[in-house]
């Protein structure tokens, strides 16, 4: 089944910091809390990506930097993200509110899914709507893990 994405994505408005509210488990975020993703539009049209999370076992924050791009302007919600060149992953923006306050991002393989918000907390009603949208698109939402954002 094709994974639909948003028809319009203004990278300038999407830029900035997003808090990870929930995710499907993945190896590269194992053991991390207080995860954020910061997107910065670069002069060459690519997007700088900085993912940050707190690793309790080390008692410190860890960052990883990468880049993203829109390979086909006809599908602005379908991005490619690279952290380890030459490997790239799909970053499909499946839902995004008009004010760019929350987003649902997934991968066509259905192995990766993130619920993102500009704030550390997301309205529970909106959260459930995003979970339902992900479920209707074939994601195993019963596997979703909430991401703690309190690292004080």
Secondary structure, 3 states (H helix, E strand, C coil): CCCCCCCCCCHHHHCEEEEEEEECCCHHHCCEEEEEEEEEECCCCCEEEEEEEEECCCCEEEEEEEEEEECCCCCCCEEEEEEECCEEEEEEEEEECCCCCEEEEECCCCCCEEEEECCCCCCHHHHHHHHHHHHHCCCCHHHCEECCCCCC
